Amino acid sequence: MRNRRPSSGAPRRFVALSCAGAILSVSAFGAAAAASAGEKATVAAGSAASAASTPASAAANDEISTIAFAARPTVTSGLSTAAAPFTGGTQVTVTGEQLDQVGQVVVGGVAAPIVAAAPGQLTFEVPAVADSSLGDVPVAFTDAAGVPVAVAAPGTATVAGAAAPVSLAAQLTAIDEAVVHAAPQSLTLTYTSNPAIDAQVGYVLTYWSGYNTAEYTVLGGVDCANFTSQSLVARGWAMDAGWYYDRATGAMSPSWSSSTAMRDWLNTRPDLATPLDDSQRGLVKVGDIAQFDWDGSGDRDHTAVVTRVEHGPGGTTVWVGGHTKDADYWNVDEALASGGGGVSYFSLR
């Protein structure tokens, strides 16, 4: 008896129980990680005391728990268009998962209208901003509750709807249905200038005080619509039977030279312009047309081109340039204070 070797059963049992505990832990982790959106994972969970008992008693003490994972929207691509004019209107598409749950898209702090949303693809429209806002801006997505939507790109894993390091994803290759995506990144859109608007506003700023008499007739005292029309030609608009100027004879259509006739013509051309009242000033952008009704009669008494727009905490401030009054940057609010009446706009395509 004195010479018998101590039994190794206890250490072996200890090692076996430790391994069993590890296996149970891995099994529980694997079941949780394997559960994808909308699916349920059944996880075997037992207490340390029951694990130390006999297999029969351990099985009797085990409890079955159900873990549910909610579906979460995720963007898994870059922007279909990386740059867009500051005037807005460009449609941009991203792809991913559960994108029909996206509630809002924000570009550079400005809400962007969602054009179409399906589980695998979302399209939004780039909002217009001031011409001083050129450059890179962030693009962010939130769900209906305002929770940020994850954006994924090469470098990270998303397992069962949650972000995880790539090193962890490599360890999950044996687990069924472990969904691996790319690393979260910040999407960026670049606001650029618009060549057509640059040409139009450049024309206004060049000839607002030194008239372009080499190409156009000057209408003394009432040259505002005539000058605005010239700027639209510089923008790239093509003359037609409803709006024209004949350089050879000096003949022009009423829509070319009269503010009220220009309004009436533009109202028939939704392909070119959308009318806005002053309560929609936040939608006005550089290159648009502003028209003033000084006496409230309903006619248009003055036409000018928007040369500057600023959005601030107190609202939107607009400046215009044109002839009669000759100006490069005339504050619309100051114009209304001095002339009375009201202002309306045409947002140009």
Rosetta blueprint (number, residue, H / E / L):
1 M L
2 R L
3 N L
4 R L
5 R L
6 P L
7 S L
8 S L
9 G H
10 A H
11 P H
12 R H
13 R H
14 F H
15 V H
16 A H
17 L H
18 S H
19 C H
20 A H
21 G H
22 A H
23 I H
24 L H
25 S H
26 V H
27 S H
28 A H
29 F H
30 G H
31 A H
32 A H
33 A H
34 A H
35 A L
36 S L
37 A L
38 G L
39 E L
40 K E
41 A E
42 T E
43 V E
44 A E
45 A E
46 G L
47 S L
48 A H
49 A H
50 S H
51 A H
52 A L
53 S L
54 T L
55 P H
56 A H
57 S H
58 A H
59 A H
60 A H
61 N H
62 D L
63 E E
64 I E
65 S E
66 T E
67 I E
68 A E
69 F L
70 A L
71 A L
72 R L
73 P L
74 T E
75 V E
76 T L
77 S L
78 G L
79 L L
80 S L
81 T L
82 A L
83 A E
84 A E
85 P E
86 F L
87 T L
88 G L
89 G L
90 T L
91 Q E
92 V E
93 T E
94 V E
95 T E
96 G E
97 E E
98 Q L
99 L H
100 D H
101 Q H
102 V E
103 G E
104 Q E
105 V E
106 V E
107 V E
108 G L
109 G L
110 V E
111 A E
112 A E
113 P L
114 I E
115 V E
116 A E
117 A E
118 A E
119 P L
120 G L
121 Q E
122 L E
123 T E
124 F E
125 E E
126 V L
127 P L
128 A L
129 V L
130 A L
131 D L
132 S L
133 S L
134 L L
135 G E
136 D E
137 V E
138 P E
139 V E
140 A E
141 F E
142 T E
143 D E
144 A L
145 A L
146 G L
147 V L
148 P E
149 V L
150 A E
151 V E
152 A E
153 A E
154 P L
155 G L
156 T L
157 A E
158 T E
159 V E
160 A L
161 G L
162 A E
163 A E
164 A E
165 P L
166 V H
167 S H
168 L H
169 A H
170 A H
171 Q H
172 L L
173 T L
174 A L
175 I L
176 D L
177 E L
178 A L
179 V L
180 V L
181 H L
182 A L
183 A E
184 P E
185 Q L
186 S L
187 L E
188 T E
189 L E
190 T E
191 Y E
192 T E
193 S L
194 N L
195 P H
196 A H
197 I H
198 D H
199 A H
200 Q H
201 V H
202 G H
203 Y H
204 V H
205 L H
206 T H
207 Y H
208 W L
209 S L
210 G L
211 Y L
212 N L
213 T L
214 A L
215 E L
216 Y L
217 T L
218 V L
219 L L
220 G L
221 G L
222 V L
223 D L
224 C H
225 A H
226 N H
227 F H
228 T H
229 S H
230 Q H
231 S H
232 L H
233 V H
234 A H
235 R H
236 G L
237 W L
238 A L
239 M L
240 D E
241 A L
242 G L
243 W E
244 Y L
245 Y E
246 D L
247 R L
248 A L
249 T L
250 G L
251 A L
252 M E
253 S L
254 P H
255 S H
256 W H
257 S H
258 S L
259 S H
260 T H
261 A H
262 M H
263 R H
264 D H
265 W H
266 L H
267 N L
268 T L
269 R L
270 P L
271 D L
272 L L
273 A E
274 T E
275 P E
276 L E
277 D E
278 D H
279 S H
280 Q H
281 R H
282 G H
283 L H
284 V L
285 K L
286 V L
287 G L
288 D L
289 I E
290 A E
291 Q E
292 F E
293 D E
294 W L
295 D L
296 G L
297 S L
298 G L
299 D L
300 R L
301 D L
302 H E
303 T E
304 A E
305 V E
306 V E
307 T E
308 R E
309 V E
310 E E
311 H E
312 G E
313 P L
314 G L
315 G E
316 T E
317 T E
318 V E
319 W E
320 V E
321 G E
322 G E
323 H L
324 T L
325 K L
326 D L
327 A E
328 D E
329 Y E
330 W E
331 N E
332 V H
333 D H
334 E H
335 A H
336 L H
337 A H
338 S H
339 G H
340 G L
341 G L
342 G E
343 V E
344 S E
345 Y E
346 F E
347 S E
348 L E
349 R L
